[in-house]
Amino acid sequence: MNDEDERVDEAEGLGLVRAFLSLPPDKRAEVIAFVEELARAHGRPEKGTEASPT
């Protein structure tokens, strides 16, 4: 990844953060629940459990 790609990724990430923060609290909660469900579906350990070192 070159410097320009990193800047583009950073700008996209900041845009997502700004969009998230502009949501009303109830919509933010929906987004968080959705992302947590995606993480569980992809095998991320539950909160409070240790990830296995691989």
C-alpha positions in Angstrom: 0.0 0.0 0.0 1.4 3.4 -0.9 1.1 6.7 0.8 -1.8 7.9 -1.5 -3.8 4.7 -0.8 -3.3 5.2 2.9 -4.5 8.8 2.7 -7.6 7.7 0.7 -8.3 5.0 3.3 -7.9 7.5 6.1 -10.2 10.0 4.5 -12.8 7.3 3.9 -12.5 6.2 7.5 -12.9 9.7 8.8 -16.0 10.2 6.7 -17.5 7.0 8.2 -16.7 8.2 11.7 -18.3 11.6 11.0 -21.4 10.0 9.5 -21.7 7.7 12.5 -21.4 10.6 15.0 -24.0 12.6 13.1 -26.6 9.9 13.7 -29.1 10.2 16.5 -28.3 8.0 19.5 -31.0 5.3 18.6 -29.5 4.9 15.1 -26.0 4.7 16.5 -27.2 1.9 18.8 -28.6 0.1 15.7 -25.3 0.4 13.9 -23.3 -0.9 16.9 -25.6 -3.9 17.2 -25.3 -4.6 13.5 -21.5 -4.5 13.6 -21.4 -6.6 16.7 -23.5 -9.2 15.0 -21.2 -9.2 11.9 -18.2 -9.6 14.2 -19.8 -12.6 15.9 -20.8 -14.1 12.5 -17.1 -13.9 11.5 -15.8 -15.6 14.6 -14.7 -12.8 16.8 -14.7 -13.9 20.4 -17.3 -12.6 22.7 -16.6 -9.6 24.9 -14.5 -10.7 28.0 -13.0 -13.8 26.3 -9.5 -14.2 25.1 -8.7 -14.6 21.4 -6.5 -17.6 20.6 -3.0 -16.6 19.4 -2.6 -17.6 15.8 
